[in-house]
Amino acid sequence: MVLSMGPSAIAAKVALLATLLISAEALSIAPRAPGLNVRIPVADGLLNSSTDGRISLLFAPAGLDPLDDTDVTSSPDLFFGKNVYNYHSRDTAVLTGDSGQNVRIGVYGYPNVSLNDVAPGDYTVQAYLNIYEKAVRSDGSVVSVRFPCGDGQPNVAGFGSLITPMTNVTISGGHQTISLQFNDSVPYEVFNGTEIGACRQGNYVDSKNLKHIKIRSAALSKFWNRDMYVGANILLPAGYQANDTNTRYPVVYSQNHWAGGDGAFRYSTSASFAATWDSGVINGTNTTAARPTPKFIVVSFRHEAPYYDDSYAVNTANFGPYGDALNDELIPLLDATFNTIAKPYARIQEGGSTGGWESIASVIYRPDLFGSCFTYYPDSLDFRRHQDIYLYDTPNAYYRDGVAVPSIRTVTNGTEIVEATTEMENHWELTFGTSSRSALQWDAWHAVFGAQGLNGYPLEAWNKVTGEIYPEAVEYWKPFDLSHYVTGNWDNAKNLGAVLKNRIFIYVGLADTYYLNEGVEKFQENVESFGGAGWANFTYIAGAPHGGNYNRLEIWTYLELLDKWFKDHAPGGATPLGDNVTSVASRGNY
């Protein structure tokens, strides 16, 4: 594979970021000469009380909406962020280019760290205040975080955020003050469902085959010292009759990011899929006869959370016991409400990317509850390769042997183009939030895999500015290194070597956009060193990027594969799933 460093703009950004050998928590450098200042008061009546939060200030090329493109690989915007504390209607937030870049109290920007580095020219500018709520957790620790309410925890401009009008400005390059004002807020979605919990986890209207259910989680509510909810979207098969309790169905748990009220497999956005699913018949083609659709229930979880758009479906120090909430509170209610087969052989976990990690982790930690996983391009399964970071072996997450560590790529005709590096992506995230509160991917991993720090927030595994890896913090990630966890419990009381054999199916492309193939390859290497080839099923496709269904199968071919697994592993099937491999003794992630 030929490696070239993306567009020239990327190289320029890397050169700029390489100069920033500064501390992510306590940096102070000599003040700059007076330059660009931005003053942002709050209109009367917009804040009823003081609040902590994060101001995001975006400069877009003149005439463009700053929110049109905020992606690290393509946005033309300049991003700046600043924490505010006890901010209220009588306050004016002041963002300055000479604030010292202390990331906790100063202004941090990407790709220009300082406001003073904004080039002269014409811009459209807008600011947003991400409002935090102070939570006193059950352990007594206090954090200020955003609790999403049906919007999936976006990194900017979520429901209820304060906003300024888009303002056209000309930057002179000298001392200058821009005046904006928070005078409006992002409206909440109008929900028309009848679920409990109002907008928390959304509130959606049922249709004939798509149902919604939400519960107040006792475990999460205790952890957060406030009412917390989880929900599910339930896609029922054609012919399902609620009063026919003698006809029962296996369940596919489809893991993904925040889905809102949509059904799995694009049921709510693909008219052709929905029509086929609802009719119960897959139309024939020139080479195939018409055939019935698979008859199982498909469940998608709604678990938007502080720190990210979902919880990763496990129990963690920072998110709380979402694994218990979903598996021990919500699933029993689903089994009691719908005509499911409440047995491990009749539960498959499936999903890609974040959903891929969640699907395989659910089976690895709860082989007593789920029968199998069909996992595609999952987040790192072995932290020896966290994307392309050698997390256990190198001192820096951003540079390895003097070369920038890539994070996002495209591969065309064997030529790799790096669209973003880990440094670029982490610095971009830092403009949206400190203490892992950006609601973006790298911060989410710190919150999921990391311990709680002494300040109450996630203990980050590396310095977000310099990339210096903290080995002591990395040690706390190891219970979520699934490769390490499986082999560490191979032949002890959990007996995962025998329990999980032939139950894990993984696919990834060898040109995965986020280098996730590397973690899969290390996972395979490790488990096969214990269990031999064939202990789990691995598929790699050369040249394939991130995306698609398991093994890049056509959707109905894939769903029929899942249906076959159910039938083969049911009592009386070709290879029934025995009670000896679904014992509660193998449960983990308490």
N, C-alpha and C positions, 0 to 999 in steps of 0.2 A: 504494500500500500504506500502510495506517495503521500508525503505530508507537506502541506504548504500552509502558511499562516494567512487566513482569510483576507478580507478587504483591507486596504491600506488604513482605513479608519480604525480597524481593530488593532493593528500594530501600533498605531499612535497612542491608543488608549492604554495598551499594555506598557508602553514606554513611560507614560505619565504615571500609571499606578505603581510601577516598579520603584518610583522614588519615595513612596510613602512608608518609610520605616518608622511608624508611629504606633503608640499604644492604643488599643481599642477602648480602654477603660479610663486611663488617667493621663492622657496626652496633654501636654501644654507646650506650645512653641512660641517663639517671639511673635508679638502682635504684628500684623501687617499694617502698612500705611492705610489711612482711612480710604475706603472705597465704596462699594455698593452696600446700601442698607435697605431693608424692606420692613415697613411698619404695618402691622395688621391688628387693628382693634376689632372688638366684637360689637355688633349692633345691639342696641338695647332690647331686652326681652328674649334674645336668642339662647342664652344660657340661664337656666333658673338657679344654678348654684355653681360654685367653682369646680373645676375638673382638671385632672391630669390628661395628657394626650400627646399626640405627635402631629406636628404641622408638616405637611408635605408641600413643597413649593416647586412648581414645574414651569420651566421656560420652554415653549415650543416655537418653532419658526413662525414668524408673523402670519396670521391668518389661519393657523391650524389649531384645532382643539387639542390641548395638551393630553387629554385622555384617549385620543384616537389611537395612539400606539405608545404603550409604556413598556414594551418588552425590551429586555436587555440586549437582544441581538439585533434589533431593528429600529428602535425608537430614535428620533432626532432630538428628543427632549434633553434638557439639562435638569437633573433632579437634586433637590436639596431638602434636608429634613432637620427638624429641631424639636426636642422634647419641651413641653410646657408643664408647669406644675402650679396647681391651684389657680388656673387660668379662669377669669370671669369677665363679666360684661364691662367692668371698669378698667380692664387691663388692655394694654397694647403689647402684643408680641413683637419683638424687634429681632430680625435676622440680619446679621452683619457678616461682612467678609473678613473682619479682623477679630472674630470671636475666639480664636485660639484652637478651634477644631477639637475641643474636648467633646467626645461623642455623646456624653451624657447630658451636658448642659449647653453645648455650642451647636454650631451648624456644621453638618457633614454633607458633602455633595458628591455626585457622580455624573459624568466622568471628571468634572472639575471639582476638586475638594472644596475650594473656597468660592464664595460669591464674587470675590474680587477677580476671579479668573474668567468670569463671563465675558466673552468677546463683544466688542462694540457691534451694534446692529439692532435690528427690529425683531421684537419677540411678542408672542401672546403669552401672558403670564396668568396663572391661577394657583390659588392655595386651597388646601383642604385640611381640616382638623379631624383626625381620627380620635374619637373620644374614648378614654379609658374609664373603667369602673374599678373602684377599689374593692378588692375581695380579701376577707380575712379567712383563710383556709382553716380547716378543722385542726390542723397542727399548729395553728397560731401565726403562721407566716402570713405576711401581707404583700399582695402584689396588685399592681394597677394594669389591667388588661382589658381588651375589648371582648365583650361577650356578643357574638353575632346573633342576629335575629331574623333568619330566613334569607340571608344574602350570601351565605357560603364564605364569610370572612375574607373579602377582597383586601388587597394590600393598600388600596386607596379608594376614597369616595364610596365607602360602604354606607348602608342605610343609617341615617341619623348624623352622618358626618357634616360638619359645617363647611361651607364653601364660599369663596369670593367670586364675584363676576370675573369672567375672562376679560383681561385688560391688555390693550396693546401698548407697548412701551418701547422706547428707543434707549438703548444702553450706550452711554457716552464713553465709558472706559475710565472715567475719573471719579471723583467723589460725587455720589448721587444717592438720593433717597426715593424709593418707590412707595407709594401709599396704596394699600388695598384695604378691604374690610370684609370680615365675615358677616354676611347679611342674609344668608339663606342656609338651608340644610337639605341633604339628599333625602327625598321622601322614602318612607317605608313602602314595601310592596303591599298592595291591598289583597289580603288573603280572604277567601270565601269559604274555607273549609270549617268543619265543626270540631276539630281536634282540640284537646286541652293544650294549655301552654301558649296560647296566642301565637305570636310570630316566631317563637323559639322553635327551631328546626322546621320552620315553615308551617303552613296550615292549608291543606289542599282538598279539593273537591274530588270525590270518588267518581269513577265511571263503572261500566259493567264489569270489565276485566281488570281494572287498575284500582286497587284500594290503598288507603293510607291509614296508618295507625301510629300513635305517639303515646309515650308513657313518661311520667315523672320518675326518674331513676332515683331510688333510695340511696344507692351507693354513691353516685355522683353528687347528689344533693348534700349528703353528709360531708363529702370531701371538700366541696366548695362553699359550704355553709349558705347555700341559696338554692332555690328550685332549679334543677337541671333536667333536661329532657333528651331523649333519643327517640328516633322514629324510623319507620320503614315504609317503603313503597312495595306493594305486593301485586305482582302480575299473575293473574289466574289463567289457567289454560282454557281453551275452547271446550265447552260442554260442562264446565265446573258448575255444580249445584250445591249450594251451601247446606241444604237439608239432606243431601245424600251422604251421610257420614260413613256409609259402608265403602264408598269409593274414595280412596285416599291417595295422596300424591307425594312423591319425593320433592325435595326443595333444592334449587340452585341458589346459593348466596353469591350474588354478583357484586364484587367490591369495586368501588370507583371513587372519584372525588365527589364533591357536593353535587347532587343530582337534582336538587329542588324537588318538584313533585313528579318528575319524569319516571317512566318505567325503564327497566334495563333493556340493553341491546337496541337502544334508539327507538323504543316502542312509541314514545311520544313525539318523535321528530321524523321518523321514517314511515311515510304512509304505506309503502309497500310491505314493510315488515309487519306493521300493525294489522294490515288487512289480512295477511297470511296467518298470523298468530290467531286473530279473532275468528277466522273462518275455520281453522283446524285442518286446512288442506294446503299442502305445498303443491303448487301447480306443476304439471308435467312440462317437459321440454322435448326437443327433437330426439333426445337420447335417454330421457328418463320418464317414467310414468308418474302420474300424480300419486301422492302418498300423504298419510296423516302427519300433522305436526307432532313433535314430542309432547307428551302430556306430563308436565311437571310445573310446579309453582316456582317463580323467580322472585327473590327478595333483594332489594337494594336498601342499604341503611342510610339514614340521615343522621349524621353525627358531627355537624359543624361544631367547632370548639374554639376556646381560647388558643391562640397560636397558629391555627391552620383551619383549612376548610373541612378537614375531618380529623379524627383522633388517632388514626392508624389501627383502630379496633383492638387495642391491647391496653393493659394496665400499665401506667407510667407514672413517674414521680412528679411530672409537671402537668400533664393533662388530667390525671386522675384515673379511676378504675373504669375506663370505657369498655375494656374487655368484659368485665363482669356485668356491666350495664347491658351490653348487647347480648352476651351469651347466656347469662343467668337470669336476666329480668325480661328482656324483650323477646328472645326466641321462645321461651315457655309460653308467653302470651300469644305469640303467633301460632304455636302448636295448638293452643286451646281455642283459638278463634277460627282457624281455617283447617281444612281437612288434610292435614299433613300426615306423613309417616314419620313419627318422632323417634327415629333411630339413626345411628351414625351412618349406616350404609346408604341411607336415603337423604344424606346431606352432602352436597359438593360445594366447595369454595372455588370461586373462579374470579379472575380479574387481571388487569394489566397495569404496569408501572407502580404507582402507589398502591392501587388495588391488587397488583401482583404480589407485592410484599405482604399486604394484609391477608391475602388468600392463603399463601403458604404458611405464614406465621400462625394463622388460625388453626391449621391442621397440625402444625408442629407443637404448638402449645396446648391444643385441645383435641388430641386424637380420640378422646372419649366422646366427643360431641360431633365431629365431622369425619366423613369417610375418606375424602380425597380432595386434592386441589389440582386445578388446571390453571397454571400460573404463567403469565407471559410478560416478558421484559420487566421483571420486578426490580424495585429499588434494591440496593446492595444486599446480597445474601451472605457476604463474607467481607468483613471490613479490612481485610488485607488489600482490597480494592474497593474503596468507597467512591463510586464512579471511577475516576482515574487517580484518586489520591491513595498513596500507599500509607494508610493511616497508622499502621503499627511500626513502620520501618523508616519513616523519613521525618525530619524535624519541622517541615513546613508544608502547609496544605496548598500553597500557591505556586511554589517553585520546587523543582526537583532537579538536582545537578545543574542549577542555573537556568533551567528552561521552564517557562510558564506551564503550569498544569492545565490542560484543556478541560472544558466542562460541557460544551455544546458544539456539535459538529454536523456537517453534512458530508456525504461521500458520494461523489459522482464519477463513474468510470474508474473507480479505484483510487481517486484522488480525494484526500481528506482536506476539508476546509474548516478551520476552527472558527466558529462564530462567536464564542465567548470562552474566557478562561475562568477558573474557579475564583481568582482574585477579582476579576471584573464583576462576576455575578454576586459575590459576597459583598463587595463595596456598593453595588446597586441596591442590594437588599438593605444595607445599613442606612440608606437614606430614608427608608420607610419605617424603621423601627430599631431601637436598641434592645438589648436583653432578649434577643430572639423573638421580638414582637412584630416583625415585618409581615407575618402571615405568608411568607414565601418559602421556597423549598429547603434551602440549606438551614434556615432558622428552624423550620419544622423538624428537621432531623435532630438538631440540638435539643429541642423540646421533647421529642419522642424517646430518643436513645439515651439522653444525658440524665445525670442526677440533678437534683435541685441544688442550686448554689446557696451560699450563705446569705446572699441578698434576696433570696426567695425565688429568683428567676432561674431558668435553665443554666446549668454549668456548661458553658460552651467549650467544645473540644479544641478549639484553636482561637487565636486572636483574630477577630473579624477584620482588622486593618492590616496587620503584618503577615498573618497566616501562620504564625508560630504555633505548632501543635503542643498541647499540654498532655503529656503521657498519663499523668494521674487522672485527668478528666476522661481520657479515652478509656481507661480501665472500666469506668462505669457503663460504657456502651456494650461491654461484652455479653451481658445477658440477652441483648438483642442482635448480636452477631449470630445469625441462625446456623451457620456452619459450625461455629464454635459451640453453640448450645447443643446441637444434635450430637456431635461427636463426644462432647463432654458428658452426655447422658446416654451413651451408646449401650452400655451393658450393666448399668446400675439399676436401682429400683425402678426407674422410669423405662428402661429397656428400649430406648427409641430405635436402636438398630433393628430389632425385630418388629417393633410396633409400627414403624413408618414404612417398612419395606414395601415397594410396589404401590405406594399410595400418592406419590408426588410426581407430577408431570410439569415440566418447565420448558418454555420456548423463549428464545431471544435471537434477534438478528445480530450478525457479527459486525454490522455497521450501525449498531444502536446509537441513536442521536446523543444519548447521555452517557455512553460508555458502560452501560449496565451489563453488557455481555461479560465484562471482566469479573464482576462479582459472581455471576453464574458459573463461569469457568472455574473460579477458585472454590466455590461451593462443591461443584462436581468433583474436583480434584481431592478435596478433603473427605467427603463422604465415601467416595469410592476407594480411598486408601484404607477405610475401615470395612466397607461392605462389598467391595468389588464392583465391577462394571454391571450395570443393570439394576443396582439397588433402587435407583430412581430413574425416571425417563427424561432424557434431555434431547432437545432438538435445537440445532443452530442452522440458520439460513444465511449463506454468504451474501453480503451486499445489502441485507435487509435493514432498514432503519427502525426506529421506534414506531410502533403502531400496528394496528390490525388485531384480529382475533388470535386465539391460540393456534400456533403453527400456520398462521395466515390463512386459515380455512375460511371458505364461504360460510356465512352465518348458519344456514340450515344444516350443512355438513357438520359444523361444530356442535350444534345443539343435539344432533343425532348421536354424536360421539359421547356426549355427556349422558344421554338417555341409555346408551349401551352400557356405560359404566354402572349406572344404577341397576340395570337388569342383571348384569353379570355378577354383581356383588350382593344381590338380594338373597335371602334364604331360598335355596333351590336353584340359584344361578350357577354359572360355570365356576366362579371362584368366590363363594360367599365370604363376606367380611365377618370373621369370628369374634366372639366375645373376648377372646384372649388378647386381642389387639385394640380393644376399645375400653379398657379398664380405666377407672378414674385415677389409678396409681400413676399413670403416665402424664397426668395433667401438669402443666407448668404455668408460669407467668401469674403467680398469685399476687 
